[in-house]
Amino acid sequence: SCVHTENCFVPTSEIIAVEETEVNKKQRNIGKWQKMAKPHAFTVYYVKKARNHRWRCSDVTFWCVDEHLCNQWIQALKELLERQKSRPKQLLVYINPYGGKRQGKRIYEQKVAPLFSLASISTDVVITEHANHAKDNLFEVNINKYDGVVCVGGDGMFSEVMHGLIGRMQKDSGIDQNNPKAPLVQCNIRIGIIPAGSTDCICYSTIGISDPVTSALHIIVGDCQPLDVCSIHHNNTFLKYSVSLLGYGFYGDILKDSEKKRWMGPMRYDYSGFKTFLSHHYYEGTISFQPAKHTLGSPRDKDSCRTGQGCYSEGPWWAEEMTDRNLLKFRRGKHQEWKVIKGKFLAINAVNMSCACPRSPKGLSPAAHLADGSADLILVRKCSRFDFLRYLVRHTNQDDQFNFSFVDVYRVKSFQFTSKLSEDNESNVTDTGKKRFGQFCRDHPACCCNTANSTWNCDGEILDSSAIEVRVHCQLMKLFARGIEENCKDEAAYSQSSVEQLL
């Protein structure tokens, strides 16, 4: 008999662990145990899916009088778990003790470490002591002994680990990151994110919720979600990698202003956002981009990125059929035509994912895909404060946020931005032989000469240069995630490949 009276179907891929259970004298006196002279039992720990993409560790205990039968069940289930080759056995864990509300260490020790232990995952834990500690450490460790790298913190901590891991892969392969045209080597070591920061956008956009236990369980079951990464260069010099938001104008100005007010805590973003909205700066410049014609769908098709979309497991649909010669033709052919747009912009945003968060459940680009080799480029032209407010409000509701005459959105695989102010001080960043320029403006012409540039907000960090060259690298890295699953009821019905009901 099963302890639960209800049916319980669990896929083997979502069993966490199986353990023999000691039945003590006190338990034997409980009604269900009294009929057995000498009961033997084992407990199955498994993933229980709740609402809003939340996962929890649940368990069910089985017992019988036959010790041999009990051991057979335990052995059979453990053999099933051994066949799950995607599961990690050894993890390198970086904990940022200062990020967010300074709860990273406590969250890991109380909520995550016990689950890793239950799943027989061994860990090497590094408590970071300063900025770039994890990044520098990843260049030194024997990375091949690990099945994954886990970062405990916010988006900033993830960015640091990502830069360290991608940089290490390129260094080991002799790739020069400063070359914007260099084909980067894919990172096969997955990154896990245990959210413990003030912003956890990447977790929210790749799992559907910012919850440490849910993230830990995705790591344990060995989920794998490829992720596109943007490389950002200026004058053949590597600046940063980006996986979520690359924003100029409005979002760049918010970040620049909020950095001066760190003492305010997370509230600084609200304050700086309101201040930036009131200032209503706009910037004139030139953006040139290559449309991503190889991708499926468009930014406005309302086809959200969801688990199970075929192109994510094996790469983009066009990749398999391309020989080196065909790929060369593809790169030189009409697919590589550049589109050039000059104008006055309140915001220029490029996103590799929806950038969803609790305040903006749909994100900046609801139909952006995680691993199709493209980014969604959103251009918000000069408009009135009222119209810009209407645009911002649409991030919080179900209306089409691109349905404005002053908003343009494109799916691109690379783009470049320059301006007259940056061109006066910096050489041309394009390779098309044309000098593209513009100038920055704002609503108050008297102050225009005192305005330097806006800045680029790269995943929450400021970029030093305003003139940049950006390229999307398809599925450059992998996360311990599975994308956003369609909402289902608390007790989902699983497929026939599940472990049959245990009796």
Secondary structure, DSSP 8 states (H G I E B T S, - for coil): -BSSSS---EEGGGEEEEEEE---HHHHTSGGGTT-SS-EEEEEEEEEE-GGG-EEEEEEEEEES-HHHHHHHHHHHHHHHHT-TTS-SEEEEEE-SSSTTT-HHHHIIIIIHHHHHHTT-EEEEEE--STTHHHHHHTTS-GGG-SEEEEEESHHHHHHHHHHHHHHHHHHTT--TT-TT-------SEEEEEE-SS--HHHHHHTSS--HHHHHHHHHTT--EEEEEEEEEETTEEEEEESSEEEEEHHHHHHHHHGGGGGGTTHHHHHHHHHHHHH---EEEEEEEEE-TTSSS-TTS-----TT-THHHHS-TTTTT--HHHHHHHHHSGGG--EEEEEEEEEEEEESS----SSSTT-SSTT--SSSS-EEEEEEES--HHHHHHHHHGGGSSS-TT-STTEEEEEEEEEEEE-HHHHHHS----SSS------B--S-HHHHTT-----EEETTEEES-SSEEEEEEEEEEEES---------SS----TTEE----
